[in-house]
């Protein structure tokens, strides 16, 4: 037994409360304590990933109660991979200046940083837990925190948050009902124990209903087309830091849950042949890729364009899950990592533009590339990666998805990936053209614009550099982390 799984989660929950308490006295101290908590969690996550790569799976029994009676926390290749993404993006979001990321500095006593840590802690909890009901608890923890944080965007954000609350509650209820069916059939909530007890029950209609409920519930959380209806408004109207967390890591945790059920709790063949969940996810995702890309082209607001782009990008992840072969799933998992860096970078750029100029419409961005060369350079790197231009990270996840589609002899998926890359190029290249080749209007805000402060630039440039580094290191990530994950696939 190792304490590392709980040591990643503990600083997030502990400093969540500390940041709220010190925020009542000094709001700046809330920022400092939240940053310390995130940094400690990142160190623990890094050590955890190293230990998993060196020694294999790590387990921790909460309260000393061994499974299947107690709650078990598990750190394996898949969970360690996801946690390092979640905590790193969470740290970037916390250190990003609130004036740009939250539209204004929080006043004393407002528990913004406590909610941010609670959100990240909930996401980590979902990934690290080895208990089906404990996963639901963390699912609700991060959902409640996200509902509150979205409302910081103003009146329209409140309405969007309420819509998300309703659909999120439905999603959580579906998941809980599915877990209830599994518990009534097996008498256990421990994932490893349930995996063994479910084998003779694969033909049971109750178990089939459980899987259907869980997959639909996670499909809503993932915003997989056509269950995406809550996403465009929530991501458009939420403050940039909150939108970055939602788009980069929160919705992708739902994809993790589906993959965890497919690989660990059930045998892959159950999702592929007995109950063809992967086939449905794959074709629905293919439609979602085209839909999200076309809708992104139609948008005039930068953040709303990014929101619909997210609908398409999460569908890439769904497509990889739907392929259900090693190359396809590697592409899906690699795209989780790449999309986290790309989309968080783009939303933070949106926050920087609004903070410096007050602008949000793409038509108003003419000439910003010359006024803010560093920030717009980072935007260009992220945009090229979204299109899939080598050697950026986005190219390699799409390449694995194409290889998975060819392996499955599914040429329709190949065509969808290529067509979507062209559509993505349309809506990003038109913005790049505005930034660099169109002169600003006379006496416009852009004429007086200037590069933001280093506090705003540093997280953005870090993410942009990460996109290049991840592209160059993709072979190492696949070989040492993702190959062991997909080894269970046929």
C-alpha positions as CSV (number, residue, x, y, z in Angstrom):
1,X,0.0,0.0,0.0
2,X,1.3,3.5,-0.9
3,X,0.2,6.9,0.4
4,X,0.8,8.7,-2.9
5,X,-2.8,8.4,-4.2
6,X,-4.2,10.2,-1.2
7,X,-1.2,12.7,-1.0
8,X,-2.2,14.1,-4.4
9,X,-5.8,14.7,-3.3
10,X,-5.1,15.9,0.2
11,X,-3.4,19.2,-0.5
12,X,-6.3,20.2,-2.8
13,X,-9.0,19.6,-0.3
14,X,-6.9,21.0,2.7
15,X,-5.8,24.2,1.0
16,X,-9.4,24.6,-0.4
17,X,-10.5,25.2,3.2
18,X,-7.4,27.2,4.1
19,X,-7.8,29.6,1.1
20,X,-11.4,30.2,2.1
21,X,-10.5,31.0,5.7
22,X,-7.5,33.3,4.9
23,X,-9.6,34.9,2.1
24,X,-12.0,36.2,4.7
25,X,-9.1,38.2,6.1
26,X,-6.8,38.9,3.1
27,X,-7.9,38.0,-0.4
28,X,-4.3,38.1,-1.7
29,X,-3.4,35.4,0.8
30,X,-6.2,33.2,-0.7
31,X,-4.4,33.4,-4.0
32,X,-1.1,32.5,-2.4
33,X,-2.5,29.5,-0.4
34,X,-4.3,28.2,-3.5
35,X,-1.1,28.3,-5.5
36,X,0.8,26.5,-2.8
37,X,-1.9,23.8,-2.6
38,X,-1.8,23.3,-6.4
39,X,2.0,23.2,-6.5
40,X,2.1,20.5,-3.7
41,X,-0.5,18.5,-5.6
42,X,1.5,18.8,-8.8
43,X,4.7,17.6,-7.1
44,X,2.8,14.6,-5.6
45,X,1.3,13.9,-9.0
46,X,4.7,14.0,-10.7
47,X,6.2,11.6,-8.1
48,X,3.1,9.4,-8.5
49,X,3.6,9.2,-12.2
50,X,7.3,8.3,-11.8
51,X,6.5,5.6,-9.2
52,X,3.8,4.1,-11.5
53,X,6.2,4.0,-14.5
54,X,8.9,2.5,-12.3
55,X,7.0,0.1,-10.0
56,X,3.5,-0.3,-11.5
57,X,0.1,0.2,-9.9
58,X,-0.1,2.0,-6.5
59,X,-3.0,1.5,-4.0
60,X,-4.2,3.2,-0.9
61,X,-6.9,1.9,1.5
62,X,-8.9,4.8,3.0
63,X,-9.0,4.5,6.8
64,X,-7.0,1.3,6.6
65,X,-10.1,-0.7,5.5
66,X,-9.1,-3.1,2.7
67,X,-11.3,-3.6,-0.4
68,X,-13.9,-4.6,-1.1
69,X,-15.2,-3.3,2.2
70,X,-13.4,0.0,2.3
71,X,-12.8,2.7,-0.3
72,X,-9.7,2.1,-2.4
73,X,-7.6,4.8,-4.3
74,X,-5.7,3.5,-7.2
75,X,-2.9,5.1,-9.2
76,X,-2.1,3.2,-12.5
77,X,-0.9,4.4,-15.9
78,X,-4.3,5.7,-16.9
79,X,-5.1,7.6,-13.7
80,X,-1.6,8.9,-13.2
81,X,-1.6,10.2,-16.8
82,X,-5.0,12.0,-16.2
83,X,-4.0,13.4,-12.8
84,X,-0.8,15.1,-14.1
85,X,-2.9,16.8,-16.8
86,X,-5.6,17.9,-14.4
87,X,-3.3,19.3,-11.7
88,X,-0.9,21.0,-14.2
89,X,-3.8,22.8,-16.0
90,X,-5.3,23.6,-12.6
91,X,-2.1,25.2,-11.4
92,X,-1.9,27.3,-14.6
93,X,-5.5,28.4,-14.1
94,X,-4.9,29.4,-10.4
95,X,-1.8,31.5,-11.1
96,X,-3.4,33.3,-14.0
97,X,-4.2,36.8,-12.8
98,X,-7.9,37.1,-11.7
99,X,-8.3,40.5,-13.4
100,X,-7.9,38.8,-16.8
101,X,-9.1,35.3,-15.9
102,X,-12.1,36.1,-13.7
103,X,-12.8,39.6,-15.2
104,X,-12.1,41.2,-11.9
105,X,-10.1,40.6,-8.7
106,X,-12.3,38.8,-6.1
107,X,-13.3,40.8,-3.1
108,X,-12.4,39.8,0.4
109,X,-14.4,36.9,1.7
110,X,-15.5,35.6,-1.8
111,X,-14.3,31.9,-1.9
112,X,-13.2,31.9,-5.6
113,X,-9.9,30.1,-5.0
114,X,-11.5,27.6,-2.6
115,X,-14.0,26.7,-5.4
116,X,-11.2,26.4,-7.9
117,X,-9.4,23.9,-5.7
118,X,-12.6,22.1,-4.9
119,X,-13.2,21.7,-8.6
120,X,-9.7,20.4,-9.3
121,X,-9.9,18.2,-6.2
122,X,-13.2,16.7,-7.4
123,X,-11.7,15.9,-10.8
124,X,-8.7,14.3,-9.2
125,X,-11.0,12.3,-6.9
126,X,-13.0,10.9,-9.9
127,X,-9.8,9.7,-11.5
128,X,-8.0,8.3,-8.5
129,X,-10.9,6.4,-6.8
130,X,-11.4,2.7,-7.2
131,X,-14.9,2.8,-5.8
132,X,-18.0,3.3,-8.0
133,X,-20.0,5.3,-5.5
134,X,-17.1,7.4,-4.3
135,X,-16.7,8.3,-8.0
136,X,-20.2,9.6,-7.9
137,X,-19.4,11.7,-4.8
138,X,-16.5,13.4,-6.5
139,X,-18.5,13.8,-9.7
140,X,-21.0,15.9,-7.7
141,X,-18.3,17.8,-5.8
142,X,-16.7,19.1,-9.0
143,X,-20.1,19.7,-10.6
144,X,-21.3,21.9,-7.7
145,X,-18.0,23.9,-7.8
146,X,-18.3,24.4,-11.5
147,X,-21.9,25.6,-11.3
148,X,-20.9,28.3,-8.9
149,X,-17.8,29.3,-10.8
150,X,-19.7,29.7,-14.1
151,X,-22.0,32.3,-12.6
152,X,-19.0,34.7,-12.1
153,X,-19.4,35.5,-15.8
154,X,-22.5,37.7,-15.3
155,X,-26.3,37.4,-15.8
156,X,-26.1,35.3,-19.0
157,X,-23.6,33.0,-17.2
158,X,-26.1,32.5,-14.4
159,X,-28.7,31.2,-16.9
160,X,-26.1,29.0,-18.6
161,X,-25.1,27.6,-15.2
162,X,-28.7,26.8,-14.3
163,X,-29.1,24.9,-17.6
164,X,-25.9,23.1,-17.0
165,X,-27.1,22.3,-13.4
166,X,-30.3,20.7,-14.7
167,X,-28.5,18.6,-17.3
168,X,-25.6,17.8,-14.9
169,X,-28.1,16.6,-12.4
170,X,-29.7,14.3,-15.0
171,X,-26.3,13.0,-15.9
172,X,-25.4,12.3,-12.3
173,X,-28.7,10.6,-11.7
174,X,-28.1,8.3,-14.7
175,X,-24.7,7.4,-13.4
176,X,-26.0,6.7,-9.9
177,X,-28.9,4.6,-11.2
178,X,-26.4,2.6,-13.3
179,X,-24.1,2.0,-10.3
180,X,-27.2,1.0,-8.3
181,X,-28.0,-1.7,-10.8
182,X,-24.4,-3.0,-10.7
183,X,-24.5,-3.0,-6.8
184,X,-27.8,-4.9,-6.7
185,X,-26.4,-7.4,-9.1
186,X,-23.0,-7.9,-7.6
187,X,-23.2,-6.7,-4.0
188,X,-20.0,-4.6,-4.3
189,X,-18.9,-1.1,-5.2
190,X,-15.2,-1.8,-5.5
191,X,-14.2,-1.6,-9.2
192,X,-11.7,-4.5,-9.1
193,X,-14.2,-6.7,-7.2
194,X,-17.1,-5.8,-9.5
195,X,-15.0,-6.6,-12.5
196,X,-14.7,-10.2,-11.3
197,X,-18.3,-10.6,-10.2
198,X,-19.7,-9.1,-13.5
199,X,-18.1,-11.7,-15.8
200,X,-21.0,-14.2,-15.4
201,X,-23.6,-11.4,-15.6
202,X,-22.7,-10.0,-19.0
203,X,-25.9,-11.3,-20.6
204,X,-28.1,-9.7,-17.8
205,X,-30.6,-7.1,-19.0
206,X,-30.0,-5.3,-15.7
207,X,-26.2,-4.9,-16.4
208,X,-27.0,-3.8,-20.0
209,X,-29.3,-1.1,-18.6
210,X,-26.6,-0.1,-16.1
211,X,-24.0,0.4,-18.8
212,X,-26.4,2.3,-21.0
213,X,-27.3,4.7,-18.1
214,X,-23.7,5.3,-17.2
215,X,-22.6,5.9,-20.8
216,X,-25.4,8.3,-21.5
217,X,-24.8,10.1,-18.2
218,X,-21.1,10.5,-19.0
219,X,-22.0,11.5,-22.5
220,X,-23.8,14.5,-21.1
221,X,-20.9,15.4,-18.9
222,X,-18.5,14.9,-21.9
223,X,-20.8,17.1,-24.0
224,X,-20.7,14.5,-26.8
225,X,-23.0,15.4,-29.6
226,X,-26.1,15.5,-29.4
227,X,-25.8,15.8,-25.6
228,X,-23.7,19.0,-25.9
229,X,-26.5,21.5,-25.5
230,X,-25.3,22.9,-22.2
231,X,-21.7,23.5,-23.4
232,X,-21.8,26.5,-25.8
233,X,-23.4,28.9,-23.4
234,X,-21.6,27.7,-20.3
235,X,-18.1,28.0,-21.9
236,X,-19.0,31.2,-23.8
237,X,-20.2,33.2,-20.7
238,X,-18.0,31.7,-18.0
239,X,-14.9,33.7,-17.1
240,X,-11.8,32.6,-19.2
241,X,-10.1,30.7,-16.4
242,X,-13.3,28.8,-15.6
243,X,-13.9,28.1,-19.3
244,X,-10.3,26.9,-19.6
245,X,-10.8,24.4,-16.8
246,X,-14.2,23.2,-18.1
247,X,-13.0,22.8,-21.7
248,X,-9.5,21.5,-21.0
249,X,-10.0,19.0,-18.2
250,X,-13.5,18.8,-16.7
251,X,-15.4,17.4,-19.7
252,X,-12.4,15.1,-20.5
253,X,-12.7,13.4,-17.1
254,X,-16.1,12.0,-18.3
255,X,-14.2,10.4,-21.2
256,X,-11.8,8.9,-18.6
257,X,-14.8,7.3,-16.8
258,X,-16.0,5.7,-20.0
259,X,-12.6,4.3,-20.8
260,X,-12.2,3.1,-17.2
261,X,-15.4,1.2,-17.4
262,X,-14.5,-0.3,-20.8
263,X,-11.0,-1.4,-19.8
264,X,-11.1,-2.1,-16.1
265,X,-14.6,-2.8,-14.8
266,X,-15.8,-4.7,-18.0
267,X,-13.8,-6.5,-20.5
268,X,-13.4,-4.5,-23.8
269,X,-15.3,-7.1,-25.7
270,X,-18.4,-6.3,-23.7
271,X,-18.5,-2.7,-25.0
272,X,-17.4,-3.8,-28.5
273,X,-19.6,-6.9,-29.2
274,X,-22.1,-7.8,-26.5
275,X,-23.4,-4.3,-26.0
276,X,-21.9,-2.3,-29.0
277,X,-21.4,1.0,-27.1
278,X,-18.3,1.8,-28.9
279,X,-20.0,1.6,-32.3
280,X,-22.6,4.1,-31.2
281,X,-20.1,6.4,-29.6
282,X,-17.9,6.3,-32.7
283,X,-20.6,7.3,-35.3
284,X,-22.2,9.9,-33.0
285,X,-18.8,11.4,-32.5
286,X,-18.1,11.5,-36.2
287,X,-21.3,13.6,-36.7
288,X,-20.3,15.7,-33.7
289,X,-16.9,16.5,-35.2
290,X,-18.4,18.0,-38.4
291,X,-21.3,19.7,-36.5
292,X,-18.9,21.4,-34.0
293,X,-16.5,22.5,-36.7
294,X,-19.3,24.0,-38.9
295,X,-20.9,25.8,-36.0
296,X,-17.5,27.2,-35.0
297,X,-17.1,28.7,-38.4
298,X,-20.5,30.5,-38.0
299,X,-19.5,32.3,-34.8
300,X,-18.5,35.9,-34.5
301,X,-17.6,35.9,-30.8
302,X,-14.1,34.5,-30.1
303,X,-15.1,32.5,-26.9
304,X,-18.2,31.1,-28.5
305,X,-16.1,30.0,-31.5
306,X,-13.8,28.2,-29.0
307,X,-16.9,26.7,-27.3
308,X,-18.2,25.1,-30.5
309,X,-14.6,24.1,-31.3
310,X,-14.6,22.1,-28.0
311,X,-17.7,20.2,-29.2
312,X,-15.7,19.0,-32.2
313,X,-12.6,18.3,-30.2
314,X,-14.2,16.2,-27.6
315,X,-15.9,14.3,-30.4
316,X,-12.3,13.4,-31.6
317,X,-11.9,11.7,-28.2
318,X,-15.2,10.0,-28.6
319,X,-14.2,8.8,-32.1
320,X,-11.0,7.2,-30.7
321,X,-13.0,5.4,-28.0
322,X,-15.5,4.3,-30.6
323,X,-12.7,2.8,-32.8
324,X,-11.9,0.5,-29.8
325,X,-8.5,-0.5,-31.2
326,X,-5.1,0.3,-29.8
327,X,-4.2,3.1,-32.3
328,X,-7.6,4.7,-31.9
329,X,-7.6,4.7,-28.1
330,X,-4.0,6.0,-28.1
331,X,-5.2,8.8,-30.3
332,X,-8.2,9.5,-28.0
333,X,-6.0,9.6,-24.8
334,X,-3.3,11.6,-26.5
335,X,-5.9,14.1,-27.7
336,X,-7.1,14.5,-24.1
337,X,-3.6,15.7,-23.2
338,X,-3.2,17.8,-26.3
339,X,-6.6,19.4,-26.1
340,X,-6.0,20.3,-22.5
341,X,-3.0,22.4,-23.5
342,X,-4.4,23.8,-26.7
343,X,-7.8,24.9,-25.4
344,X,-6.6,26.2,-22.1
345,X,-4.1,28.4,-24.0
346,X,-6.8,29.7,-26.3
347,X,-9.2,30.6,-23.5
348,X,-6.5,32.4,-21.5
349,X,-5.6,34.3,-24.7
350,X,-9.3,35.3,-24.9
351,X,-9.0,36.6,-21.3
352,X,-5.8,38.5,-22.1
353,X,-7.4,40.2,-25.1
354,X,-10.5,41.2,-23.2
355,X,-8.4,42.5,-20.3
356,X,-6.2,44.6,-22.6
357,X,-8.8,45.8,-25.0
358,X,-12.3,44.9,-23.8
359,X,-12.9,43.2,-27.2
360,X,-14.5,39.9,-27.8
361,X,-15.8,39.9,-31.4
362,X,-13.4,38.4,-34.0
363,X,-14.1,41.3,-36.5
364,X,-12.6,43.7,-34.0
365,X,-9.2,41.9,-33.7
366,X,-7.7,43.4,-36.8
367,X,-4.0,44.3,-36.2
368,X,-3.7,42.8,-32.7
369,X,-0.9,40.5,-34.0
370,X,1.4,43.5,-34.3
371,X,0.4,45.1,-31.0
372,X,0.6,41.9,-28.9
373,X,3.2,39.8,-30.8
374,X,4.0,37.4,-27.9
375,X,0.5,36.6,-26.9
376,X,-0.7,36.3,-30.5
377,X,2.3,34.2,-31.3
378,X,1.2,31.8,-28.5
379,X,-2.4,31.9,-30.0
380,X,-1.0,31.0,-33.4
381,X,0.9,28.0,-32.0
382,X,-2.3,26.7,-30.3
383,X,-4.4,27.4,-33.4
384,X,-2.0,25.5,-35.7
385,X,-2.0,22.6,-33.3
386,X,-5.8,22.6,-33.4
387,X,-5.7,22.3,-37.1
388,X,-3.1,19.6,-36.9
389,X,0.0,21.1,-38.3
390,X,3.3,19.2,-37.4
391,X,5.3,19.3,-35.2
392,X,2.6,20.6,-32.9
393,X,0.9,18.2,-30.5
394,X,-2.5,18.3,-32.3
395,X,-1.0,16.6,-35.4
396,X,0.1,13.5,-33.6
397,X,-3.2,12.7,-31.8
398,X,-5.1,13.1,-35.2
399,X,-2.4,10.9,-36.8
400,X,-3.1,8.1,-34.4
401,X,-6.8,8.5,-34.9
402,X,-6.3,8.2,-38.6
403,X,-4.2,5.1,-38.1
404,X,-6.9,3.6,-35.9
405,X,-9.5,4.3,-38.5
406,X,-7.4,2.7,-41.2
407,X,-6.8,-0.3,-38.9
408,X,-10.6,-0.6,-38.4
409,X,-11.0,-0.2,-42.2
410,X,-13.4,2.7,-41.5
411,X,-12.6,5.2,-44.3
412,X,-15.6,7.3,-43.4
413,X,-13.8,8.2,-40.1
414,X,-10.6,9.0,-42.0
415,X,-12.6,11.4,-44.3
416,X,-14.3,13.0,-41.2
417,X,-10.9,13.7,-39.5
418,X,-9.4,15.2,-42.7
419,X,-12.5,17.3,-43.5
420,X,-12.7,18.6,-39.9
421,X,-9.0,19.6,-40.0
422,X,-9.9,21.7,-43.1
423,X,-12.9,23.2,-41.4
424,X,-10.8,24.0,-38.3
425,X,-8.3,25.7,-40.6
426,X,-11.1,27.9,-42.0
427,X,-12.1,29.4,-38.6
428,X,-8.6,29.7,-37.2
429,X,-6.9,31.0,-40.4
430,X,-9.5,33.7,-40.8
431,X,-8.6,34.9,-37.4
432,X,-4.9,34.7,-38.0
433,X,-5.5,36.8,-41.2
434,X,-7.3,39.4,-39.1
435,X,-4.5,39.5,-36.5
436,X,-1.6,39.8,-38.9
437,X,-2.6,41.1,-42.3
438,X,-5.6,43.4,-41.7
439,X,-4.6,46.9,-40.5
440,X,-6.5,48.2,-37.4
441,X,-9.3,50.8,-37.9
442,X,-8.3,54.4,-37.2
443,X,-8.9,55.5,-33.6
444,X,-9.8,52.0,-32.6
445,X,-9.0,50.4,-29.3
446,X,-6.4,48.2,-31.1
447,X,-4.4,51.3,-31.9
448,X,-3.7,51.8,-28.2
449,X,-3.4,48.1,-27.3
450,X,-0.1,46.7,-25.9
451,X,1.3,43.5,-24.7
452,X,-0.1,42.3,-21.4
453,X,1.9,42.0,-18.3
454,X,4.3,39.0,-17.6
455,X,1.7,37.6,-15.1
456,X,-0.7,37.1,-18.0
457,X,1.9,36.2,-20.6
458,X,3.8,33.6,-18.6
459,X,1.0,31.0,-18.3
460,X,0.0,31.5,-21.9
461,X,3.6,31.1,-23.2
462,X,4.1,28.1,-21.0
463,X,1.1,26.3,-22.5
464,X,2.2,27.3,-26.1
465,X,5.7,25.9,-25.4
466,X,4.1,22.8,-23.9
467,X,2.2,22.2,-27.2
468,X,5.5,22.1,-29.1
469,X,7.2,20.0,-26.5
470,X,4.4,17.5,-26.3
471,X,4.5,17.2,-30.1
472,X,8.2,16.4,-30.0
473,X,7.8,14.0,-27.1
474,X,4.7,12.2,-28.3
475,X,6.6,8.9,-29.0
476,X,7.8,8.7,-25.4
477,X,4.4,9.5,-24.0
478,X,2.8,6.8,-26.1
479,X,5.5,4.2,-25.4
480,X,5.8,4.6,-21.6
481,X,2.4,5.7,-20.6
482,X,-0.3,4.9,-23.2
483,X,0.8,1.6,-24.6
484,X,0.3,-0.2,-21.2
485,X,-3.2,1.4,-21.0
486,X,-4.4,0.0,-24.4
487,X,-2.7,-3.4,-23.9
488,X,-6.1,-4.8,-22.8
489,X,-7.7,-4.1,-26.2
490,X,-8.0,-6.9,-28.7
